[in-house]
Amino acid sequence: MGNRRRVAERRKRKTRPAVLGGMITMVVCGAGLGVYALYGGGASADAQPSGAGDHKAVKTGPPSAAEVRTVSARFLTAWQHGDVTGAAAATDDSAAATALLTGYTKDAHLKDVTLTPGTRAGAKVPFSVKATVSDHGLSKPLAYGSSLTVVRRASDGKALVDWHAAVVHPDLQDGDTLVTGESGTPPIKALDRDGGEITAARYPSLGTVLDGLREKFGKTAGGRAGVELRVVRGKASQKAQLPDKTLVELSKGTPGTVRTTLSPTLQAAAEQQVGKQARASVVVMRPSTGEILAVANAGHGFNTAFQGSLAPGSTMKIVTSTMLFEKGLITPDASHPCPKTYKLAGWTFHNDANSEIKKGTFKLSFGASCNNAFIDFAPKLSNGDLTKEAQEVYGLGMDNWAIGVPTFDGSVPVQSGAQMGASLIGQGGVRMNPLNMASVASTVETGTFHQPYLVSPTVDHRTLAKASRTMSAKTQAELKEVMQYTAAYGTAAKAMAGLAGPDYGAKTGSAEVDGQKKPNGWFTAYHGDLAAAGVVEAGGHGGDTAGPIVAALLKMGG
């Protein structure tokens, strides 16, 4: 994706001298808790000089180091001693803090809490937590790290802990709670397609997938619940499709069995490939059936491969080309220059490196990923044309995929003007993830949309999503022609070297993101009955970053 013109998305600090009659020092208070305290014969750091009058000036600006120490110590000391009211009063949302800290003892059954502050970094104070989980006559230790940030409340200038549920435990989102008891959902034993057990220890990327499988199939897979401390998601987290999470098992339940479509060989290779980049994700699937064979993310806290929502850049030109071919607006070998710049609704669009193709075919522009060869069709299109194409042929943006775990199913909103033009090259409001783009490549390979799935629909009799129509054989042949050309001679050629034959093709993409020095690099391809797509965030051009990951997996075969 080249450059384009983008629309971009203190108060004066008054200080008064604080009166410190004593000294600031580190003391030990309570059960091993190191806290900061003010002591001596003088006024506290929050005191105002005498004679200030009836109208006290409200403090502004960031909290001082002394305020950060004092407020954090007050909060941590009160929490450790079970003084919920005192701890909540040290936050900027006492009601929410009271509810969660009360539940920490009554619902999560946590006792013997010891909090130890770490080294302050500005207004942020890290701390470690040690506690004991006890329920049903069972006990286990719990240890983790968290942090708090001290802010100044604008209304009265008071320094307080900026309250969020993550202060109590880093896995909590606002609205979530901690609960210890019989798990609402029995555990599951996930199997790969060959019958081998899938664990997060063996496949680190699959931690969130295993949580999702338990949430979906735990109650029907034949298992029995154990006793555990877990994160119970609130409404906001449920809307974001975050599953409950087990933190400590006091007693193991009896797991039910869930067989997946994952290939142990491809999954292991996918884990290894994404580990070569800081922020990479990839999905491999079988076009003829929709079976997902591998999913991996370099970061293990969020499943970008299934749930990410990122601009797909020039990989979206596959869908755009499908629309142009179906409408008869262009053919692969038709003459179609790609100008260096193109103006649309007040925006000036550029190609990568300000390149141009003065004389060439549409196939050449597709292979070179020349943006303006696509954007210049915008005046001939209606605002909803790309949205309809994505939904009706590729099954995207309908929010109805049922793969067995939570997913984001792509979004191609109806847009107008320059934003509509940007959407043709995978920018604007278009959002995808590697699962979506692997499905796009699969649909080209077979000519028909097969909804991806991780667990066979026969397990729970769920209905898979369907596209309302299929592309014509002529359109499929044209798409395969331009994608094969790209794999052999275009921007994907370097990565796809070593793959050949009449049934292979690829498309690269680079998506600009505001605030990033480098674009997100995308790559999607198919080879026989295997398709894959990947993204490397802030990595640069897709052919150089995501391309080697995807190609390496395709070369392994199915």
PEHU-V475922 format. One record per residue. N is the residue number from 1. SS is DSSP state (@ for helix, = for strand, . for the rest). Layout:
BEGIN
N/SS  N/SS
END
This chain:
BEGIN
1/.  2/.  3/.  4/=  5/.  6/.  7/.  8/.  9/.  10/.  11/.  12/.  13/.  14/.  15/.  16/.  17/.  18/.  19/.  20/.  21/.  22/.  23/=  24/=  25/=  26/=  27/=  28/=  29/=  30/.  31/.  32/.  33/=  34/=  35/=  36/=  37/=  38/=  39/=  40/.  41/.  42/.  43/.  44/.  45/.  46/.  47/.  48/.  49/.  50/.  51/.  52/.  53/.  54/.  55/.  56/.  57/.  58/.  59/.  60/.  61/.  62/.  63/.  64/.  65/@  66/@  67/@  68/@  69/@  70/@  71/@  72/@  73/@  74/@  75/@  76/@  77/@  78/@  79/@  80/@  81/.  82/.  83/.  84/@  85/@  86/@  87/@  88/@  89/@  90/.  91/=  92/.  93/.  94/@  95/@  96/@  97/@  98/@  99/@  100/@  101/@  102/@  103/@  104/@  105/@  106/@  107/.  108/.  109/.  110/=  111/=  112/=  113/=  114/=  115/=  116/=  117/=  118/.  119/.  120/.  121/=  122/.  123/.  124/=  125/=  126/=  127/=  128/=  129/=  130/=  131/=  132/=  133/=  134/=  135/=  136/.  137/.  138/=  139/=  140/=  141/=  142/=  143/=  144/=  145/=  146/=  147/=  148/=  149/=  150/=  151/=  152/=  153/.  154/.  155/.  156/.  157/.  158/.  159/=  160/=  161/=  162/.  163/.  164/.  165/@  166/@  167/@  168/.  169/.  170/.  171/.  172/.  173/.  174/.  175/.  176/.  177/=  178/=  179/=  180/=  181/=  182/=  183/.  184/.  185/.  186/.  187/.  188/=  189/=  190/=  191/=  192/.  193/.  194/.  195/.  196/.  197/=  198/.  199/.  200/.  201/.  202/.  203/.  204/@  205/@  206/@  207/@  208/@  209/@  210/@  211/@  212/@  213/@  214/@  215/@  216/@  217/@  218/.  219/.  220/.  221/.  222/.  223/.  224/=  225/.  226/.  227/=  228/=  229/=  230/=  231/=  232/=  233/.  234/.  235/@  236/@  237/@  238/@  239/@  240/.  241/.  242/.  243/.  244/.  245/=  246/=  247/=  248/=  249/=  250/=  251/=  252/.  253/.  254/=  255/.  256/=  257/=  258/=  259/=  260/.  261/.  262/.  263/.  264/@  265/@  266/@  267/@  268/@  269/@  270/@  271/@  272/@  273/@  274/@  275/.  276/.  277/.  278/.  279/.  280/=  281/=  282/=  283/=  284/=  285/=  286/.  287/.  288/.  289/.  290/.  291/=  292/=  293/=  294/=  295/=  296/=  297/=  298/.  299/.  300/.  301/.  302/.  303/.  304/@  305/@  306/@  307/@  308/.  309/.  310/=  311/.  312/.  313/@  314/@  315/@  316/@  317/@  318/@  319/@  320/@  321/@  322/@  323/@  324/@  325/@  326/@  327/.  328/.  329/.  330/.  331/.  332/.  333/.  334/.  335/=  336/.  337/.  338/=  339/.  340/.  341/=  342/=  343/=  344/=  345/.  346/.  347/=  348/=  349/=  350/=  351/.  352/@  353/@  354/@  355/.  356/.  357/=  358/.  359/.  360/.  361/=  362/@  363/@  364/@  365/@  366/@  367/@  368/@  369/.  370/.  371/.  372/@  373/@  374/@  375/@  376/.  377/.  378/@  379/@  380/@  381/.  382/.  383/.  384/.  385/@  386/@  387/@  388/@  389/@  390/@  391/@  392/@  393/@  394/@  395/.  396/.  397/.  398/.  399/.  400/.  401/.  402/.  403/.  404/.  405/.  406/.  407/.  408/.  409/.  410/.  411/=  412/.  413/.  414/.  415/.  416/.  417/@  418/@  419/@  420/@  421/@  422/@  423/@  424/.  425/.  426/.  427/.  428/.  429/.  430/.  431/=  432/=  433/.  434/@  435/@  436/@  437/@  438/@  439/@  440/@  441/@  442/@  443/@  444/@  445/@  446/@  447/.  448/.  449/.  450/.  451/.  452/.  453/=  454/.  455/.  456/.  457/.  458/.  459/.  460/.  461/.  462/.  463/.  464/.  465/.  466/.  467/.  468/.  469/.  470/.  471/.  472/.  473/@  474/@  475/@  476/@  477/@  478/@  479/@  480/@  481/@  482/@  483/@  484/@  485/@  486/@  487/@  488/@  489/@  490/.  491/.  492/.  493/@  494/@  495/@  496/@  497/.  498/.  499/.  500/.  501/.  502/.  503/.  504/=  505/=  506/=  507/=  508/=  509/=  510/=  511/=  512/.  513/.  514/.  515/.  516/.  517/.  518/.  519/.  520/=  521/=  522/=  523/=  524/=  525/=  526/=  527/=  528/.  529/.  530/.  531/=  532/=  533/=  534/=  535/=  536/=  537/.  538/.  539/.  540/.  541/.  542/.  543/.  544/.  545/.  546/@  547/@  548/@  549/@  550/@  551/@  552/@  553/@  554/@  555/.  556/.  557/.  558/.
END
